[in-house]
Amino acid sequence: MIDLFSDTHTLPTDGMRRAMAEAEVGDEQLGEDPTTARLQEQVAGLLGTEAALFLPTGSMCNKVAISALTRAGDAVVCDHLAHVYRFEGGGPAVLSSVMFEPIVTERGHFTPEQLTAVLNKGSVYQPRTSLVSLEQTHNFAGGTVWPIDLYEAVCSTAREAGASIYTDGARLLNAVAASGVPAARWAAPADAVWIDFSKGLGAPGGAAIAGSTEFIAEANRFKYLYGGAMRQSGILAAAALYGLDHNIDRLQDDQEHARRLASGIADRGLPVEEPESNMVFFRPPAGQATEAFVAAMRDAGVRAAPVAGRIRLVTHLGVSADDVEKAIEAIAGLVG
């Protein structure tokens, strides 16, 4: 099976497994795990922030960021297809008692003017807009990459209105590979930003959120409040460090594989969105249901994900150039 369902389906390599087995560990909850401490320092250095905090999952990073940067009853602005809004079970509403103010966009990126139209200082009638949530890359908009000038302009607009900013950077390093813009520049305008290790970097789990020392202290409080305490987390942190040290440069391969997938599928006459990172979105042949075509692809040896009437393919370190060609041929065989 050529697994293009998600880059979360990567498996740790032999080298990563050795690093995990050999990791020096201690009690993370007491701040005594040296490998976790080293990971947090490396993430802070990569993103140019004062500090970073290792968490079990990226969705916990989203929830922690919102809790730390809002108060109950506030509004959080995001894109209408943002992962934190659509695909995290309503966690922020349950945990932080906030509401979302979604902005409808075509590619996941709103403008300063669109943001200004929904910003609110708050009153007895209306919620205060305390936070603007950005997603980089934007998953369900098509793996799209914020243009840096637009990203910085939106952050500036939010800041001028007194709102905080955080970036869901689950695939931030894919955006770095696609744009050439360093990770620290994406992080600079935000109060908080996080990166995931279980996607393009190939680790079996974990994420890290970064920001000021003051923010990380508050984030740490919510980490434990939400059950994120770990003990010998260095075993997992070692996998993340291995991914940072060995798998960032190879993200370019995923970009190239996505472009080849898109061109190969387009050559078969199927409607394809031009990929901006490691995701390819296309539609099945006219008259065929998305779910049925995805099932047929799986029978042909290619696993994909149905997403809002489209089919998503995600390239990652478990997919070779040869796999890409085989996937194209399998899809071509279904088109006829």
C-alpha positions as a printed NumPy array, in Angstrom:
array([[  0.   ,   0.   ,   0.   ],
       [  1.315,   3.424,  -0.99 ],
       [  0.105,   5.488,   1.958],
       [ -0.661,   9.06 ,   0.912],
       [ -3.436,   9.476,   3.486],
       [ -1.397,  11.834,   5.699],
       [  2.147,  12.679,   6.704],
       [  1.122,  11.584,  10.197],
       [  1.535,   8.037,   8.85 ],
       [  5.319,   8.298,   8.767],
       [  7.209,   5.654,  10.72 ],
       [ 10.385,   6.203,  12.765],
       [ 13.508,   5.154,  10.895],
       [ 16.128,   2.817,  12.309],
       [ 18.318,   5.789,  13.179],
       [ 15.463,   7.494,  14.998],
       [ 14.677,   4.318,  16.924],
       [ 18.303,   4.05 ,  18.025],
       [ 18.248,   7.657,  19.211],
       [ 15.117,   6.916,  21.224],
       [ 16.607,   3.794,  22.768],
       [ 19.769,   5.637,  23.78 ],
       [ 18.104,   8.816,  25.078],
       [ 19.17 ,  10.173,  28.45 ],
       [ 16.003,  10.636,  30.487],
       [ 14.651,  12.001,  33.764],
       [ 11.399,  13.284,  35.234],
       [  9.957,  15.765,  32.742],
       [  7.313,  17.026,  35.147],
       [ 10.062,  18.156,  37.516],
       [ 12.101,  19.637,  34.67 ],
       [ 14.752,  16.924,  35.042],
       [ 14.667,  15.274,  31.623],
       [ 17.858,  16.43 ,  29.856],
       [ 16.814,  15.329,  26.367],
       [ 13.525,  17.199,  26.622],
       [ 15.374,  20.282,  27.85 ],
       [ 17.742,  20.066,  24.881],
       [ 14.821,  19.763,  22.476],
       [ 13.127,  22.822,  23.956],
       [ 16.328,  24.841,  23.639],
       [ 16.772,  23.743,  20.022],
       [ 13.196,  24.636,  19.096],
       [ 13.521,  28.061,  20.721],
       [ 16.718,  28.614,  18.754],
       [ 15.129,  27.509,  15.492],
       [ 12.15 ,  29.822,  15.978],
       [ 14.077,  32.707,  17.523],
       [ 12.006,  32.777,  20.709],
       [ 12.957,  33.046,  24.368],
       [ 11.668,  29.599,  25.294],
       [  9.767,  26.528,  24.115],
       [  7.717,  23.781,  25.735],
       [  7.392,  20.132,  24.701],
       [  3.792,  18.855,  24.601],
       [  2.323,  15.461,  23.736],
       [  0.339,  16.644,  20.689],
       [ -0.144,  19.516,  18.316],
       [ -3.833,  19.798,  19.137],
       [ -2.825,  20.331,  22.767],
       [ -0.556,  23.15 ,  21.574],
       [ -3.586,  24.809,  19.975],
       [ -5.676,  24.46 ,  23.099],
       [ -2.883,  25.619,  25.413],
       [ -2.183,  28.672,  23.246],
       [ -5.827,  29.701,  23.228],
       [ -6.184,  29.207,  26.982],
       [ -3.04 ,  31.199,  27.721],
       [ -3.921,  34.107,  25.423],
       [ -7.668,  34.561,  26.048],
       [-10.237,  34.819,  28.802],
       [-13.683,  33.24 ,  28.929],
       [-16.158,  34.796,  26.497],
       [-13.518,  36.149,  24.097],
       [-13.592,  35.741,  20.323],
       [-10.806,  34.06 ,  18.346],
       [-10.463,  34.944,  14.663],
       [ -9.434,  32.201,  12.25 ],
       [-10.008,  30.987,   8.724],
       [-13.276,  29.102,   8.191],
       [-11.408,  25.838,   7.491],
       [ -8.846,  26.182,  10.276],
       [ -7.95 ,  22.883,  11.907],
       [ -8.464,  24.265,  15.413],
       [-11.978,  25.39 ,  14.465],
       [-13.185,  22.464,  12.358],
       [-11.309,  19.364,  13.424],
       [-10.512,  19.402,  17.137],
       [-13.835,  18.427,  18.644],
       [-14.739,  21.892,  19.898],
       [-11.932,  21.701,  22.465],
       [-11.316,  25.459,  22.799],
       [-15.011,  26.063,  23.474],
       [-15.008,  23.407,  26.183],
       [-11.674,  24.264,  27.777],
       [-11.438,  28.04 ,  27.325],
       [-15.072,  29.117,  26.861],
       [-14.212,  31.104,  23.737],
       [-16.107,  31.548,  20.499],
       [-14.626,  31.574,  16.995],
       [-15.039,  34.346,  14.45 ],
       [-14.291,  32.513,  11.176],
       [-13.382,  34.423,   8.025],
       [-14.32 ,  32.799,   4.719],
       [-11.401,  32.694,   2.286],
       [-10.506,  30.82 ,  -0.886],
       [ -7.002,  29.68 ,   0.061],
       [ -6.965,  29.969,   3.852],
       [ -5.446,  33.449,   3.995],
       [ -7.445,  36.498,   4.962],
       [ -6.424,  40.101,   4.413],
       [ -5.863,  42.931,   6.907],
       [ -9.127,  44.45 ,   5.671],
       [-11.062,  41.231,   6.332],
       [ -9.514,  41.034,   9.776],
       [-10.317,  44.65 ,  10.611],
       [-13.953,  44.024,   9.709],
       [-14.36 ,  41.443,  12.494],
       [-12.066,  42.838,  15.2  ],
       [-13.954,  44.052,  18.232],
       [-12.816,  45.725,  21.426],
       [-15.743,  44.159,  23.264],
       [-18.745,  45.515,  25.118],
       [-21.572,  44.262,  27.276],
       [-23.127,  43.025,  24.038],
       [-20.179,  41.789,  21.979],
       [-17.188,  39.561,  22.731],
       [-13.719,  40.993,  22.807],
       [-11.471,  39.83 ,  19.956],
       [ -8.428,  38.83 ,  21.945],
       [ -6.678,  36.411,  19.595],
       [ -6.001,  35.841,  15.895],
       [ -5.172,  32.274,  14.91 ],
       [ -3.15 ,  31.6  ,  11.752],
       [ -2.332,  28.223,  10.194],
       [  0.891,  27.567,   8.283],
       [  0.707,  25.613,   6.034],
       [ -3.076,  25.595,   5.839],
       [ -4.155,  21.975,   5.693],
       [ -7.723,  21.954,   4.433],
       [ -7.305,  24.988,   2.2  ],
       [ -4.973,  22.808,   0.137],
       [ -1.665,  22.79 ,   1.997],
       [ -1.326,  26.46 ,   1.124],
       [  1.49 ,  28.731,   2.263],
       [  0.838,  32.223,   3.604],
       [  2.661,  34.859,   1.507],
       [  5.1  ,  36.398,   3.993],
       [  4.086,  39.996,   3.262],
       [  0.415,  39.216,   3.801],
       [  1.188,  37.209,   6.929],
       [  3.169,  40.059,   8.467],
       [  0.539,  42.618,   7.486],
       [ -2.23 ,  40.592,   9.15 ],
       [ -0.116,  40.223,  12.293],
       [  0.536,  43.974,  12.334],
       [ -3.196,  44.689,  12.017],
       [ -3.976,  42.354,  14.888],
       [ -1.269,  43.867,  17.053],
       [ -2.458,  47.424,  16.414],
       [ -5.946,  46.386,  17.541],
       [ -4.617,  44.905,  20.769],
       [ -5.172,  41.276,  19.796],
       [ -2.608,  38.531,  20.354],
       [ -1.462,  36.235,  17.532],
       [ -0.566,  32.593,  17.483],
       [  0.38 ,  30.359,  14.589],
       [ -0.65 ,  26.743,  14.261],
       [  2.621,  25.643,  12.715],
       [  1.942,  21.933,  12.421],
       [  3.577,  22.117,   8.99 ],
       [  5.521,  25.345,   9.416],
       [  8.725,  23.664,   8.273],
       [  6.982,  22.591,   5.07 ],
       [  6.221,  26.275,   4.537],
       [  9.889,  27.075,   5.104],
       [ 10.831,  24.494,   2.47 ],
       [  8.276,  25.917,   0.036],
       [  8.962,  29.624,   0.577],
       [ 12.588,  29.822,   1.626],
       [ 11.499,  32.127,   4.463],
       [ 13.271,  31.096,   7.705],
       [ 11.199,  29.665,  10.544],
       [ 12.239,  32.507,  12.854],
       [ 10.718,  35.105,  10.538],
       [  7.366,  33.295,  10.591],
       [  7.563,  33.169,  14.382],
       [  8.663,  36.771,  14.941],
       [  5.28 ,  38.571,  14.677],
       [  3.404,  35.989,  16.792],
       [  2.99 ,  35.698,  20.542],
       [  3.137,  31.927,  20.196],
       [  3.951,  29.429,  17.475],
       [  4.276,  25.668,  17.521],
       [  5.757,  22.961,  15.33 ],
       [  4.851,  19.296,  15.083],
       [  7.3  ,  16.407,  15.024],
       [  4.941,  13.614,  13.935],
       [  4.438,  14.839,  10.364],
       [  7.243,  15.728,   7.965],
       [  9.924,  15.182,  10.578],
       [  8.86 ,  11.558,  11.008],
       [  8.7  ,  11.235,  14.8  ],
       [  6.052,   9.023,  16.427],
       [  4.538,  11.937,  18.343],
       [  5.046,  15.213,  20.132],
       [  5.003,  18.935,  19.374],
       [  6.59 ,  22.048,  20.856],
       [  5.124,  25.498,  21.403],
       [  7.367,  28.542,  21.599],
       [  7.159,  32.15 ,  22.713],
       [  8.312,  34.489,  25.439],
       [  9.447,  33.182,  28.815],
       [  6.297,  34.646,  30.35 ],
       [  4.05 ,  32.939,  27.792],
       [  5.775,  29.567,  28.226],
       [  5.299,  29.752,  31.997],
       [  1.581,  30.259,  31.461],
       [  1.487,  27.559,  28.774],
       [  3.169,  25.152,  31.161],
       [  0.407,  25.73 ,  33.693],
       [ -2.241,  24.788,  31.134],
       [ -0.169,  21.846,  29.915],
       [ -0.506,  20.2  ,  33.313],
       [ -4.072,  21.385,  33.786],
       [ -5.011,  19.532,  30.584],
       [ -3.181,  16.33 ,  31.485],
       [ -0.005,  16.899,  29.495],
       [  2.415,  15.905,  32.236],
       [  5.015,  13.358,  31.159],
       [  7.761,  11.472,  32.969],
       [ 10.682,  10.121,  30.929],
       [  9.662,  12.102,  27.87 ],
       [ 13.24 ,  12.15 ,  26.597],
       [ 12.519,   8.949,  24.687],
       [ 10.006,  10.863,  22.565],
       [ 12.027,  14.082,  22.611],
       [ 14.99 ,  12.156,  21.174],
       [ 12.874,  11.234,  18.148],
       [ 11.954,  14.9  ,  17.693],
       [ 15.612,  15.942,  17.924],
       [ 16.531,  13.304,  15.364],
       [ 13.856,  14.675,  13.042],
       [ 15.125,  18.232,  13.454],
       [ 18.711,  17.139,  12.817],
       [ 18.093,  14.786,   9.884],
       [ 14.739,  15.402,   8.217],
       [ 14.326,  19.136,   7.623],
       [ 16.342,  19.336,   4.408],
       [ 14.539,  16.347,   2.923],
       [ 11.211,  18.202,   3.104],
       [ 12.202,  19.535,  -0.319],
       [ 11.782,  15.98 ,  -1.623],
       [  8.176,  16.004,  -0.452],
       [  7.569,  19.253,  -2.337],
       [  8.967,  17.747,  -5.533],
       [  6.972,  14.542,  -5.114],
       [  3.779,  16.549,  -4.635],
       [  4.42 ,  18.528,  -7.8  ],
       [  5.05 ,  15.32 ,  -9.75 ],
       [  1.871,  13.758,  -8.363],
       [ -0.149,  16.793,  -9.362],
       [  1.231,  16.911, -12.888],
       [  0.753,  13.172, -13.374],
       [ -2.867,  13.312, -12.208],
       [ -3.544,  16.412, -14.324],
       [ -2.185,  14.561, -17.357],
       [ -4.996,  12.035, -16.835],
       [ -7.566,  14.81 , -17.163],
       [ -8.528,  15.139, -13.51 ],
       [ -9.039,  18.573, -11.898],
       [ -6.011,  19.219,  -9.67 ],
       [ -5.16 ,  22.161,  -7.425],
       [ -1.601,  23.358,  -7.899],
       [  0.282,  22.184,  -4.797],
       [  2.076,  24.776,  -2.678],
       [  3.655,  22.293,  -0.267],
       [  3.412,  18.536,   0.273],
       [ -0.342,  18.192,  -0.319],
       [ -2.174,  17.465,  -3.551],
       [ -5.931,  17.989,  -3.779],
       [ -7.896,  16.756,  -6.775],
       [-11.418,  15.756,  -7.725],
       [-12.583,  12.402,  -9.069],
       [-13.812,  11.946, -12.644],
       [-17.136,  13.579, -13.413],
       [-20.034,  11.538, -12.138],
       [-18.014,   9.582,  -9.567],
       [-18.446,  10.109,  -5.843],
       [-15.348,  11.107,  -3.883],
       [-15.662,   8.336,  -1.292],
       [-16.2  ,   5.69 ,  -3.974],
       [-13.131,   6.823,  -5.903],
       [-11.039,   6.842,  -2.712],
       [-12.184,   3.265,  -2.046],
       [-11.245,   2.257,  -5.586],
       [ -7.822,   3.86 ,  -5.139],
       [ -7.285,   1.836,  -1.998],
       [ -8.201,  -1.347,  -3.823],
       [ -5.592,  -0.341,  -6.407],
       [ -2.946,   0.073,  -3.705],
       [ -3.068,   3.817,  -2.988],
       [ -4.447,   5.166,   0.286],
       [ -5.891,   8.698,   0.15 ],
       [ -8.218,  10.87 ,   2.241],
       [-11.594,  12.294,   1.183],
       [-11.771,  15.942,   2.254],
       [-14.857,  18.082,   1.622],
       [-15.628,  16.683,  -1.822],
       [-11.979,  16.505,  -2.836],
       [ -9.29 ,  13.859,  -2.555],
       [ -6.13 ,  14.659,  -0.606],
       [ -2.736,  13.072,  -1.165],
       [  0.102,  13.921,   1.226],
       [  3.743,  13.165,   0.461],
       [  6.19 ,  12.364,   3.257],
       [  9.399,  10.52 ,   4.066],
       [  7.651,   7.156,   3.682],
       [  6.889,   7.85 ,   0.018],
       [  9.62 ,   7.487,  -2.618],
       [  9.81 ,   8.851,  -6.152],
       [  9.04 ,   5.332,  -7.372],
       [  5.954,   5.223,  -5.139],
       [  4.778,   8.466,  -6.711],
       [  5.01 ,   7.01 , -10.208],
       [  3.169,   3.868,  -9.124],
       [  0.444,   5.989,  -7.542],
       [  0.014,   7.981, -10.741],
       [ -0.294,   4.8  , -12.772],
       [ -2.802,   3.316, -10.309],
       [ -4.977,   6.419, -10.561],
       [ -4.644,   6.431, -14.343],
       [ -5.917,   2.867, -14.393],
       [ -9.072,   3.957, -12.594],
       [ -9.709,   6.842, -14.951],
       [ -9.557,   4.657, -18.047]])
